[in-house]
Each structure stands twice: as structure tokens, then as C-alpha cells.
Amino acid sequence: MTKSIEGIPNSSLKCLVMNRKKITDILGKQIAKFLESNKTLEWLELEGNLLANESALAFANLIKVNKTIRYMDLSNNNLTNQG
């Protein structure tokens, strides 16, 4: 997995599954920001990664601005009540 997701087409993505890829907060925040402009994604799975509070806040913001996402799985990460 690369350190950046810039340059990836973002206009027809409907499902993104990136379970157990050791994704940390740095990339988690990039993914959330990247998906803010996506108007087609409906399904997002990031289960079993290394996401923590910063990512949780970024994904919370994502679902405020992206109304097409119907399912998001962030289970089995390092999320706490502060994120």
C-alpha cells in the first residue's frame, strides 16, 4: 500500500474494502478526506486496521458531508470514546 492515495480516480467507486491492511491514522485521514468528494461510494470497510481517534474524527466528518455512504465498518481498530 502506498503512503498516498492522490491521483486515484474518484468518480465511480461504489465499494471500498481495505480490511486488515495495517492502515494507520495518517492514511485513514487521507482516505476520509479523499472520499469527501466521492458521490458514488455506498460501502466502506476498514475493519481490523490500526485506525485511532484522529481517523475516527475524520470519518465522522466524512459522513457529515458524504450522504451516499450507507455502510461503514471501522470495527476492531484502536478507536476510543475520544475519537
C-alpha positions in Angstrom: 0.0 0.0 0.0 1.3 3.4 -0.9 1.6 6.3 1.5 -0.7 8.5 -0.6 -3.9 8.0 -2.5 -3.7 11.2 -4.5 -4.2 10.7 -8.2 -6.6 7.7 -7.9 -9.9 8.2 -9.9 -12.7 9.0 -7.5 -15.8 9.2 -9.7 -17.3 5.7 -9.9 -16.2 3.9 -6.7 -19.1 2.2 -5.1 -17.4 -0.2 -2.7 -14.1 0.1 -0.9 -12.9 -2.9 1.2 -9.5 -2.4 2.9 -9.7 -4.8 5.9 -6.6 -5.8 7.9 -4.1 -3.7 5.9 -2.4 -2.1 8.9 -3.8 1.3 7.9 -2.8 3.9 10.5 -4.3 7.3 11.3 -2.1 9.1 8.7 -3.6 7.1 5.8 -7.0 6.8 7.5 -7.3 10.6 7.5 -6.2 10.7 3.8 -8.9 8.1 2.9 -11.6 10.1 4.7 -10.6 13.4 3.0 -10.3 11.6 -0.4 -13.9 10.3 0.0 -15.4 13.6 0.9 -15.7 14.4 -2.8 -16.9 11.0 -3.8 -20.6 10.9 -4.6 -20.9 7.2 -5.5 -19.4 5.2 -2.6 -22.0 3.3 -0.7 -19.9 0.7 1.2 -16.7 1.2 3.2 -14.9 -1.5 5.1 -11.8 -0.7 7.1 -12.1 -3.4 9.8 -9.1 -4.7 11.7 -6.6 -1.9 10.9 -4.7 0.5 13.2 -7.0 3.4 13.0 -7.3 5.6 16.1 -9.0 8.8 17.3 -7.8 11.1 14.5 -9.2 8.7 11.9 -12.5 8.4 13.9 -12.9 12.2 13.8 -12.1 12.3 10.0 -14.7 9.6 9.3 -17.2 11.3 11.4 -16.7 14.4 9.3 -16.9 12.3 6.2 -20.4 11.1 6.9 -21.5 14.6 7.6 -20.6 15.7 4.0 -20.9 12.5 2.1 -24.6 11.4 2.0 -24.1 8.4 -0.3 -22.3 6.1 2.2 -24.8 3.6 3.6 -22.4 1.2 5.4 -19.1 1.8 7.2 -17.2 -0.8 9.2 -14.5 0.5 11.5 -14.6 -2.4 13.9 -11.5 -3.9 15.5 -9.4 -0.7 15.3 -7.9 1.4 18.1 -10.9 3.7 18.4 -11.9 5.1 21.8 -14.6 7.3 23.2 -12.4 10.3 22.5 -12.4 9.7 18.7 
